[in-house]
Each structure stands twice: as structure tokens, then as C-alpha cells.
Amino acid sequence: MQPTAQKIHTSVPYQEKFSLLVVSPHKDDRSAVSQILQNPCWRIENAASLEDAGKRLKQKVVSVILCERDLPDGCWKDLLPSVRELPVVPSVVVISRHANDDLWADVLSSGGYDVLAKPFDRRELVRVVGMAWRQTYTKNSAARKVSGAGFAQAAAS
């Protein structure tokens, strides 16, 4: 069975709404992602620059960030420090027409989640974004449990 946006969404708890920020100066790429991942239960935000992405990240919680490798005001790595400071740390997927092993290794070693090649393959986009969402959900759920356990232990002593 082919993965679909609906199947990916329904395999996770309903109360955790999927949210995605697409950071790309290319309107065609932002539109393509919105069309491929079209689902009323998903919220997709768009930003054309790092500055715009920073503003949006201050306003809304996102689960996954799809970020163009090269942006008008920097590159994907410039987004990482502000992402790491967020209360819910989203998974970062880098998108590029020049996706190769070197970029993939750089993304993984820098704390990113994955690389997606453009033009987008519909199934691969859905699969990677769904897995990145699961990574964010799992990582942040575990962090809440750890911090809750730590608080309970501190309160008991």
C-alpha cells in the first residue's frame, strides 16, 4: 500500500496536530509541498527567508521544518541555533537540487534529520516528513517525561 498523508497523520495521536514550516525562496517549491501534503488536519506555514522563518517560529509551534539549503539571507545551518532554543524542537529536513552524500552527512552531523532532493518525489516527501514528525513527537514526548520525572524526584526530596 502506498503511503498517504492521511495514513501518516492517523497513525499518531489526534491531539498532536501536524505542523510544518517550509523555508524556501522558491514559491514553486512551497506550493508543491502544500499540494502534496494537502490535508485539513495539517498546518503548513511558509517562509521565504531565515528572517521570515525566525518570525514564524516565534509565533507558532512547528513539528517539522523543510529548509532550502541556500537562502537569500544565509543557509540552513544558520537556522539551527534558534531551532534548538525552542520549547518543542522540530526536526529539520534540508531540501536541495544538489542533494548528495556530502550534504546528507553534513545535515546529519549538524543535528538535522534528513535531506530531500528536488524536484520532490511525492512518496518520498510524504515518507520523510511523516518520519520527521514522528521523530519530533517521540523526542519531545521523552523530554517531557524526563523533565516530569526529574521534577517529581526533586519535589519528593
C-alpha positions as CSV (number, residue, x, y, z in Angstrom):
1,M,0.0,0.0,0.0
2,Q,1.4,3.4,-0.9
3,P,1.8,5.9,2.0
4,T,-0.6,8.8,2.0
5,A,-0.8,11.9,4.0
6,Q,-3.9,10.7,5.7
7,K,-2.3,7.4,6.8
8,I,0.7,9.1,8.3
9,H,-1.5,11.5,10.2
10,T,-3.9,8.9,11.6
11,S,-1.0,6.8,12.9
12,V,-0.2,9.4,15.6
13,P,-2.3,10.8,18.4
14,Y,-5.0,13.1,17.2
15,Q,-4.4,15.8,19.7
16,E,-0.9,16.4,18.4
17,K,-1.6,18.4,15.2
18,F,1.0,18.1,12.5
19,S,2.6,21.4,11.7
20,L,5.2,22.1,9.0
21,L,7.3,25.2,8.2
22,V,8.6,25.3,4.6
23,V,11.5,27.7,4.3
24,S,12.4,28.4,0.7
25,P,12.8,31.4,-1.5
26,H,11.1,29.5,-4.3
27,K,7.4,29.9,-4.4
28,D,7.0,26.8,-6.7
29,D,8.7,24.6,-4.0
30,R,6.4,26.0,-1.2
31,S,3.4,25.4,-3.4
32,A,4.4,21.9,-4.4
33,V,4.9,20.9,-0.7
34,S,1.4,22.3,0.2
35,Q,-0.2,20.5,-2.7
36,I,1.5,17.1,-2.0
37,L,0.8,17.3,1.8
38,Q,-2.7,18.7,1.4
39,N,-4.7,17.6,4.4
40,P,-7.1,19.5,6.6
41,C,-5.5,18.2,9.8
42,W,-2.1,19.5,8.8
43,R,-1.0,23.1,9.2
44,I,1.6,24.3,6.7
45,E,3.4,27.6,7.2
46,N,5.7,29.2,4.6
47,A,8.7,31.5,4.8
48,A,10.9,32.8,2.0
49,S,13.9,33.7,4.2
50,L,15.7,33.0,7.5
51,E,14.4,36.2,8.9
52,D,10.8,35.3,8.0
53,A,11.3,31.8,9.4
54,G,12.5,33.2,12.7
55,K,9.4,35.4,13.0
56,R,7.1,32.4,12.3
57,L,8.9,30.2,14.8
58,K,8.4,32.8,17.5
59,Q,4.6,32.9,16.7
60,K,3.8,29.2,16.2
61,V,5.0,25.8,17.3
62,V,6.1,23.6,14.3
63,S,6.9,19.9,14.3
64,V,9.0,19.8,11.1
65,I,11.0,22.3,9.2
66,L,11.7,21.8,5.5
67,C,14.5,24.3,4.8
68,E,16.2,25.1,1.5
69,R,19.9,24.5,1.5
70,D,20.7,28.1,0.3
71,L,18.6,31.1,1.3
72,P,18.8,34.8,0.4
73,D,20.0,35.7,3.9
74,G,22.0,32.6,4.8
75,C,21.8,28.8,4.7
76,W,20.0,26.1,6.6
77,K,22.7,25.8,9.2
78,D,22.0,29.4,10.3
79,L,18.5,28.3,11.4
80,L,19.8,25.6,13.8
81,P,20.8,27.7,16.8
82,S,17.3,29.3,17.1
83,V,15.6,26.0,16.5
84,R,17.5,24.4,19.3
85,E,16.2,27.1,21.7
86,L,12.5,26.3,21.0
87,P,10.4,24.6,23.7
88,V,9.4,22.0,21.1
89,V,12.5,21.3,18.9
90,P,11.3,20.4,15.4
91,S,13.1,18.0,13.0
92,V,14.9,19.9,10.3
93,V,14.9,18.4,6.7
94,V,17.1,20.2,4.2
95,I,15.9,20.4,0.6
96,S,18.1,20.9,-2.4
97,R,18.5,20.3,-6.1
98,H,22.1,19.4,-5.3
99,A,21.4,16.7,-2.7
100,N,24.4,14.4,-2.4
101,D,26.3,12.3,0.2
102,D,28.3,15.2,1.4
103,L,25.2,17.3,2.1
104,W,23.5,14.4,3.8
105,A,26.5,13.7,6.1
106,D,26.7,17.5,6.9
107,V,23.0,17.6,7.8
108,L,23.1,14.6,10.0
109,S,26.3,15.6,11.8
110,S,24.9,19.1,12.4
111,G,21.7,17.7,14.0
112,G,19.4,17.8,11.0
113,Y,17.0,15.0,10.3
114,D,17.4,14.2,6.6
115,V,17.8,15.6,3.0
116,L,15.2,15.7,0.3
117,A,16.2,16.1,-3.3
118,K,14.3,18.4,-5.7
119,P,12.2,18.0,-7.7
120,F,10.2,16.3,-5.0
121,D,9.1,12.7,-5.3
122,R,5.6,12.6,-3.9
123,R,6.0,9.4,-1.9
124,E,9.4,10.3,-0.6
125,L,8.3,13.7,0.6
126,V,5.3,12.2,2.4
127,R,7.5,9.4,3.9
128,V,10.3,11.7,5.1
129,V,8.0,14.4,6.5
130,G,6.0,11.7,8.3
131,M,9.0,10.1,9.8
132,A,10.4,13.5,10.8
133,W,7.1,14.3,12.6
134,R,7.4,11.0,14.5
135,Q,10.9,11.9,15.5
136,T,9.9,15.3,16.8
137,Y,6.9,13.8,18.6
138,T,8.9,11.0,20.2
139,K,11.9,13.2,21.2
140,N,9.7,15.9,22.7
141,S,7.4,13.3,24.5
142,A,10.5,11.7,26.0
143,A,11.8,15.1,27.1
144,R,8.5,15.9,28.8
145,K,8.6,12.5,30.7
146,V,12.2,13.0,31.8
147,S,11.7,16.6,33.0
148,G,8.4,15.5,34.7
149,A,10.2,12.6,36.4
150,G,13.0,14.9,37.5
151,F,10.6,17.4,38.9
152,A,8.7,14.6,40.9
153,Q,12.0,13.3,42.3
154,A,13.1,16.8,43.3
155,A,9.7,17.5,45.0
156,A,9.9,14.3,47.0
157,S,13.3,15.1,48.5
